[in-house]
């Protein structure tokens, strides 16, 4: 029987389905239009041109045509310049290839100076940072050492202060106590009294909002419109006092003075320069060790400020000092958890719990776990990111988020690294009475946190720094690794001795066991008395016969 032909399915669509699809398409297009409206992507408005009634219409059109021609000529010129540069590069590459073919033996000698020049230009190396810091101190007439008001003693570097006082017969050294708005007022007064006994100290607060031409300051509107608020918290305090001191010194010297700004990472060196200039002259940010080379900023006709890279901390310092005063790269290369745990140790547990709104914890790892849980910091797979929580704690303490304070020593002790002649020269160069009055006016103008809301902190004391290129941290690390290897060898020798002693003890124990078994067998009549059993315990176990029945 012949199979009947099957009819093909019709491609026609029901009206219900067609109308439903059209409705969905309209809804989708409407949704896209709404999203584009929210993003601000609107259709470009049509240029209506210049109306006929406008005056000087012909002149305006002529100027527009001339501008258009200039633009086209500029494009053509840029195109020709690009072509010339490409031809120049091709010729240089061809010449290099020819030179390589002619002189292949000179290749090694030509690469060596290039490698040396690259090493000299490397701005991330610690050797380059030491050279730039020395260059700033040698080029400056006055040196400002910027200190963090939360830990002024920990921000002082004896090596830098000694180098400043000894260079060129002694240069005046001033202390700038920055971030005064982060500590209680009583604590600030005590620190100013303590530090002024040795060196002139200026109370300072850097400006948070810097004047910038690209930022248009809007007035405050009652309806709650967006504006840039230049309130008391964003203003600079202590800048007039510092400028007055430097201007008086320049008048005495009768020349343009250069002021070097030095200090450890994130104490606010570049922010001090920006506040004195009243504009964003130096690059600032929360990253520690952002400034890598010297930068000259003209404050006025008589004063130039030299921004310098951060002082490098000596690797032999305590873990707390390394955590607070090292650069971001040094902390990231090491163990972040250990660095953050070193900060938690000298602090009160109750104040830390209140600051971060966390329940009681037993150890630093549990604190980082609770903080990661509180901030919802997760890794891949939903695991809590404790390292991220440790980095948050480090950035809070080295930045300006956490208000903590350290107490000055009970009695003033003169620093051993500063000579009496250098201190006497500084006291003659500056008027301490006017400085104290200016500091008092600065203290009245600024705002401070309460002592209850701040965290009490125990200062580790002076921080050792590295200035000379010879004192590289890599050498110290090599010494440590050598010491660790020697300790490991001693430990291995001790373990070998312990193992030999244990083997001798086991042999003696096996002998005593064999003698006892021989005595018992002699009593049972299986062996004659006085005959010792020379077999080991393992041989006795194997000699047991399970086929025989013992009654």
C-alpha positions in Angstrom: 0.0 0.0 0.0 1.2 3.4 -0.9 2.0 5.7 2.1 0.0 8.9 2.0 1.9 12.2 1.8 2.0 14.1 5.1 0.9 17.8 5.1 3.5 20.4 6.1 2.8 22.3 9.3 1.5 25.8 8.7 3.6 28.8 9.5 0.7 31.0 10.1 0.3 32.3 13.7 -2.9 32.9 15.6 -3.9 36.5 16.2 -3.8 35.9 20.0 -0.1 34.9 19.9 0.8 37.6 17.4 -0.8 40.4 19.5 0.8 39.0 22.6 4.3 39.2 21.0 3.7 42.8 19.9 2.6 43.7 23.4 5.8 42.2 24.9 7.9 44.1 22.4 6.2 47.4 23.2 6.8 46.8 26.9 10.4 45.9 26.4 11.0 49.1 24.3 9.3 51.2 27.0 11.6 49.7 29.7 14.7 50.5 27.6 13.5 54.1 27.1 13.0 54.5 30.9 16.5 53.1 31.7 18.1 55.4 29.1 16.2 58.4 30.6 17.6 57.5 34.1 21.1 57.2 32.8 20.8 60.6 31.1 21.2 59.4 27.5 18.9 61.7 25.6 18.5 62.3 21.9 20.8 65.1 20.7 18.9 68.3 20.1 18.7 69.5 16.5 20.8 72.6 15.8 18.2 75.3 15.0 21.0 77.5 13.5 21.2 81.3 13.6 17.9 83.1 13.1 17.6 85.6 10.3 16.8 88.4 12.7 20.1 87.9 14.7 22.6 90.8 14.3 25.9 90.2 12.5 24.7 86.8 11.2 27.1 86.8 8.2 30.1 87.5 10.5 29.1 84.7 12.8 28.7 82.3 9.9 32.1 83.4 8.5 33.8 82.8 11.8 32.3 79.4 12.2 33.5 78.5 8.7 37.0 79.7 9.5 37.0 77.6 12.7 35.9 74.6 10.7 38.8 75.1 8.2 41.3 75.5 11.0 40.2 72.3 12.6 40.6 70.4 9.3 44.0 72.0 8.7 45.1 70.9 12.3 43.9 67.4 11.6 45.8 67.2 8.4 49.0 68.6 10.1 48.6 66.0 12.9 48.2 63.3 10.4 51.4 64.4 8.6 53.3 64.5 11.9 52.2 61.0 12.8 53.4 59.7 9.4 56.8 61.4 9.9 57.2 59.9 13.3 56.3 56.4 12.0 58.9 56.8 9.2 61.5 58.0 11.7 60.8 54.9 13.9 61.1 52.6 10.9 64.5 54.1 9.9 65.8 53.8 13.5 64.7 50.1 13.7 66.3 49.4 10.3 69.6 51.1 11.5 69.5 49.1 14.7 69.1 45.8 12.8 72.0 46.7 10.5 74.2 47.6 13.5 73.3 44.2 15.2 74.3 42.4 12.0 77.6 44.2 11.7 78.6 44.2 15.4 77.1 41.1 17.2 80.0 40.9 19.7 79.3 44.4 21.1 75.8 43.5 22.2 76.7 42.5 25.7 78.7 45.7 26.3 75.9 47.9 25.1 73.3 46.3 27.4 75.2 46.8 30.6 74.9 50.7 30.8 71.2 50.4 29.9 70.6 48.1 32.8 72.5 50.4 35.1 70.5 53.4 33.9 67.2 51.5 34.4 68.3 50.7 38.0 69.0 54.4 38.6 65.7 55.5 37.3 63.7 52.9 39.3 61.7 55.1 41.7 60.2 52.2 43.6 63.6 51.1 45.0 64.6 52.0 48.6 68.0 53.1 47.4 66.4 55.8 45.2 64.1 56.9 48.1 67.1 57.3 50.4 68.9 59.5 47.8 65.9 61.7 47.3 65.4 62.2 51.1 69.1 63.1 51.4 68.7 65.5 48.4 65.8 67.3 50.1 67.6 67.7 53.4 70.8 69.0 51.8 68.9 71.4 49.5 66.8 72.9 52.3 67.5 75.8 54.7 64.9 74.8 57.2 63.5 71.3 57.8 60.0 70.5 59.0 59.5 67.1 60.6 55.8 66.3 60.3 54.4 64.2 63.3 51.1 62.4 63.8 49.5 64.0 66.9 48.2 60.6 67.9 51.7 59.2 68.4 54.2 62.1 68.2 57.1 60.2 69.8 56.7 57.2 67.5 56.9 59.6 64.4 60.2 61.0 65.4 63.3 59.6 63.7 66.6 60.1 65.6 68.8 59.4 62.6 67.0 62.0 60.4 67.1 64.6 63.2 70.8 64.0 63.8 71.6 64.2 60.1 69.7 67.5 59.8 71.5 69.1 62.8 74.9 68.0 61.5 74.6 68.9 57.8 76.2 72.2 56.7 77.0 73.2 60.3 73.5 72.6 61.6 70.1 73.5 60.1 67.0 74.7 62.0 64.6 71.8 62.7 60.8 72.5 63.3 58.2 69.9 64.5 54.8 70.1 62.9 52.2 68.3 65.0 49.6 67.4 62.3 46.1 65.8 62.7 45.4 67.7 66.0 41.6 67.2 65.4 42.0 63.5 66.1 43.1 63.7 69.8 41.5 65.2 72.9 42.4 68.8 73.7 44.0 68.0 77.1 46.3 65.4 75.5 47.3 67.9 72.8 48.3 70.6 75.3 50.5 68.1 77.2 52.3 67.1 74.0 52.9 70.7 73.0 54.3 71.5 76.4 56.5 68.4 76.2 57.9 68.9 72.7 58.4 72.7 73.0 60.9 72.1 75.7 63.3 70.7 73.1 62.3 72.0 69.6 59.7 74.5 68.3 56.4 72.7 67.7 53.5 74.0 65.6 50.0 72.7 66.1 48.6 72.0 62.7 45.5 70.6 61.0 45.6 70.1 57.2 42.7 71.2 55.0 40.4 68.5 53.8 38.8 70.5 51.0 41.6 72.1 48.8 40.7 75.0 46.4 40.7 73.6 42.9 39.7 75.4 39.7 37.9 72.4 38.4 35.6 72.4 41.5 32.9 75.0 41.5 31.8 75.8 45.1 28.0 76.2 45.3 26.2 78.1 48.1 24.1 76.2 50.7 20.5 76.1 49.6 17.6 75.7 52.0 15.9 73.2 49.8 18.7 70.7 50.2 20.4 71.0 46.9 23.9 69.5 46.3 26.8 71.7 47.3 30.4 71.6 48.4 30.5 72.5 52.1 33.7 74.3 53.2 32.9 74.1 56.9 35.2 74.2 59.9 36.1 70.6 59.6 37.5 71.2 56.1 39.5 74.3 56.9 43.3 74.5 57.7 44.4 75.5 61.2 48.0 76.5 62.1 49.0 77.5 58.6 49.2 81.2 59.5 51.5 80.4 62.4 53.9 78.3 60.3 53.9 80.9 57.5 54.7 83.7 60.0 57.7 81.7 61.4 59.1 81.0 57.9 58.7 84.6 56.7 60.5 85.9 59.8 63.3 83.5 59.2 63.6 84.5 55.5 63.7 88.2 56.5 66.6 87.5 59.0 68.5 85.5 56.3 67.6 88.0 53.6 67.2 85.4 50.9 64.6 83.0 49.4 64.5 80.0 51.8 63.8 76.4 50.8 61.8 74.4 53.4 62.2 70.6 53.4 59.2 68.5 54.6 60.2 65.1 56.0 58.5 62.4 58.0 57.2 58.8 58.0 54.4 57.5 55.7 50.9 58.9 56.1 51.8 61.6 58.7 50.5 64.2 56.2 53.6 65.7 54.5 52.0 66.4 51.1 48.8 67.6 52.9 50.8 70.2 54.8 52.3 71.5 51.6 48.9 71.6 49.9 47.4 73.5 52.9 50.2 76.1 52.8 49.8 76.5 49.0 45.9 76.5 49.4 45.6 74.3 46.3 46.2 70.7 45.2 49.9 71.0 44.3 51.1 67.5 45.6 49.3 64.2 45.1 47.8 62.9 48.3 45.9 59.7 49.1 45.3 57.0 51.8 48.0 54.8 50.3 51.2 54.9 52.4 54.4 55.9 50.6 52.7 57.7 47.7 55.3 60.3 47.2 58.4 58.8 45.5 60.6 61.8 44.5 61.3 65.5 45.5 58.7 68.1 44.4 59.2 71.9 44.6 56.2 74.1 45.5 56.4 77.9 45.5 54.4 79.2 48.5 55.3 82.9 47.9 58.2 85.0 46.7 60.4 84.2 49.7 59.4 80.6 50.5 59.7 77.3 48.6 58.6 74.0 50.1 60.3 70.7 49.1 58.0 67.6 49.4 60.1 64.5 50.1 59.4 60.7 50.0 58.8 58.9 53.3 61.5 57.8 55.7 62.2 54.1 55.5 61.7 52.2 58.8 64.6 50.0 59.9 63.6 46.3 59.7 65.0 45.6 63.2 62.1 47.7 64.7 59.3 46.1 66.7 56.2 44.6 64.9 54.0 47.5 66.1 56.4 50.1 64.7 56.6 48.2 61.4 52.9 48.0 61.2 52.3 51.7 61.7 55.3 53.3 60.0 56.0 51.0 57.0 54.8 51.6 53.4 51.8 49.8 51.9 54.1 47.6 49.8 56.1 46.5 52.8 53.0 45.5 54.7 51.4 43.7 51.8 54.6 41.7 51.2 54.6 40.5 54.8 52.0 39.0 56.9 49.0 41.4 57.2 47.4 39.5 60.1 50.5 39.7 62.3 50.9 43.5 61.5 47.3 44.2 62.4 47.5 41.9 65.5 50.4 44.0 66.8 48.2 47.1 66.8 45.5 45.4 68.9 47.8 44.3 71.7 48.6 47.7 73.4 44.9 48.9 73.1 42.0 48.4 75.5 39.7 45.6 74.4 36.6 47.4 75.5 37.4 50.5 73.5 38.1 48.4 70.4 34.8 46.6 70.8 32.9 49.9 71.1 34.7 51.5 68.2 34.0 48.6 65.8 30.7 47.5 67.4 31.9 43.9 67.9 31.2 41.4 70.7 33.9 40.0 73.0 36.9 38.2 71.3 39.6 36.0 72.7 42.4 36.6 70.2 43.2 38.8 67.2 42.1 36.1 64.7 38.6 35.9 66.3 38.4 39.8 66.1 39.2 39.8 62.4 36.6 37.0 61.9 34.0 39.0 63.7 34.9 42.2 61.8 34.7 40.4 58.4 31.3 39.0 59.4 30.2 42.5 60.5 31.3 44.1 57.2 30.2 41.1 55.1 33.7 40.6 53.7 33.7 37.2 51.9 36.1 35.3 49.7 35.2 32.9 46.9 33.0 30.1 48.3 31.5 32.2 51.1 34.7 32.0 53.3 35.2 35.0 55.6 38.0 37.3 54.4 40.1 37.8 57.6 43.0 39.3 55.6 40.7 42.0 54.2 39.5 42.8 57.7 43.1 43.2 58.9 43.8 45.6 56.0 40.7 47.6 57.0 42.1 47.9 60.6 45.6 49.0 59.2 44.1 51.6 56.9 41.9 53.0 59.7 44.9 53.4 62.1 47.4 54.8 59.6 44.7 57.0 58.0 42.5 59.6 59.8 39.5 57.4 60.6 40.4 56.2 64.1 40.8 58.7 67.0 43.5 57.3 69.3 46.0 59.1 71.6 49.2 58.3 73.4 50.3 60.0 76.6 53.7 61.9 76.9 56.3 60.7 79.3 55.8 61.7 83.0 59.1 63.8 83.0 60.9 65.5 80.2 64.2 63.7 79.2 66.5 65.5 76.6 67.2 63.5 73.5 70.7 62.0 73.3 70.9 62.4 69.5 70.5 66.2 69.6 73.4 68.3 70.7 73.0 71.3 73.0 74.6 73.6 70.4 72.0 72.7 67.8 69.1 73.2 70.2 70.5 76.6 71.3 70.8 77.7 67.6 67.2 76.8 66.9 66.0 78.7 70.0 67.9 81.8 68.8 66.4 81.6 65.3 62.7 81.4 66.4 60.7 83.3 68.9 59.1 80.7 71.3 56.8 83.2 73.0 55.0 84.2 69.8 54.8 80.6 68.8 53.0 79.6 72.1 50.5 82.4 71.6 49.8 81.3 68.1 49.4 77.7 69.2 46.9 78.8 71.8 44.8 80.6 69.2 44.9 77.5 67.0 43.8 75.3 69.9 40.8 77.6 70.5 39.7 77.6 66.8 39.8 73.8 66.2 37.4 71.1 67.4 38.5 67.9 69.2 36.9 64.5 70.1 36.0 63.5 73.7 38.5 61.4 75.7 35.8 58.7 76.2 35.3 58.3 72.4 39.1 58.0 71.8 41.2 54.9 72.2 44.1 55.0 74.6 47.3 53.8 73.0 50.8 53.0 74.3 53.5 54.6 72.2 56.5 52.3 71.2 58.9 55.3 71.4 61.4 56.7 68.8 61.4 54.9 65.4 64.7 54.1 63.8 65.0 55.0 60.1 67.4 54.4 57.3 69.1 57.3 55.5 72.3 55.9 54.0 72.2 53.6 51.0 74.5 51.1 52.6 72.0 50.3 55.4 69.7 48.4 53.1 67.0 46.2 54.6 68.0 43.3 52.3 71.2 42.8 54.3 69.4 42.6 57.6 67.0 40.0 56.1 70.0 37.9 54.9 71.5 38.0 58.4 68.2 36.9 59.8 68.0 34.0 57.3 71.6 33.0 58.2 70.7 33.0 61.9 67.6 31.0 61.2 69.6 28.4 59.2 72.1 28.1 62.1 69.3 27.7 64.6 67.8 25.0 62.4 71.2 23.2 62.2 71.5 23.3 66.0 68.0 22.0 66.4 68.7 19.2 63.9 71.8 18.2 65.9 69.9 18.2 69.1 67.2 16.1 67.6 69.8 13.6 66.4 71.2 13.4 69.9 67.7 12.9 71.4 67.0 10.1 68.8 70.3 8.3 69.7 69.5 8.5 73.4 66.0 7.1 72.8 67.5 4.2 70.7 70.0 3.4 73.5 67.1 3.5 76.1 65.0 1.1 74.0 67.9 -1.3 73.6 68.5 -1.3 77.4 64.8 -1.8 78.0 64.8 -4.8 75.6 67.8 -6.3 77.4 66.1 -6.0 80.8 62.9 -7.6 79.4 64.9 -10.5 77.9 66.6 -11.1 81.3 63.3 -11.1 83.2 61.8 -13.6 80.7 64.9 -15.9 81.1 64.6 -15.9 84.8 60.9 -16.8 84.7 61.5 -19.6 82.2 64.2 -20.9 84.5 61.8 -21.0 87.4 59.2 -22.8 85.3 61.9 -25.5 84.5 62.1 -24.9 80.7 65.6 -23.4 80.9 68.5 -24.1 83.3 69.3 -21.3 85.8 72.0 -18.9 84.9 71.3 -19.2 81.2 70.2 -15.9 79.7 67.8 -15.4 76.8 69.6 -13.6 74.0 66.6 -13.2 71.7 64.8 -9.9 71.3 61.2 -9.2 72.2 60.2 -9.4 68.5 61.8 -12.9 68.2 59.9 -14.1 71.3 56.6 -13.0 69.7 57.4 -14.9 66.5 58.5 -18.0 68.4 55.0 -18.6 69.9 53.4 -21.8 68.4 49.6 -21.6 68.1 49.2 -25.2 67.0 50.2 -26.6 70.4 47.9 -26.5 73.4 49.3 -25.1 76.6 47.5 -26.3 79.8 
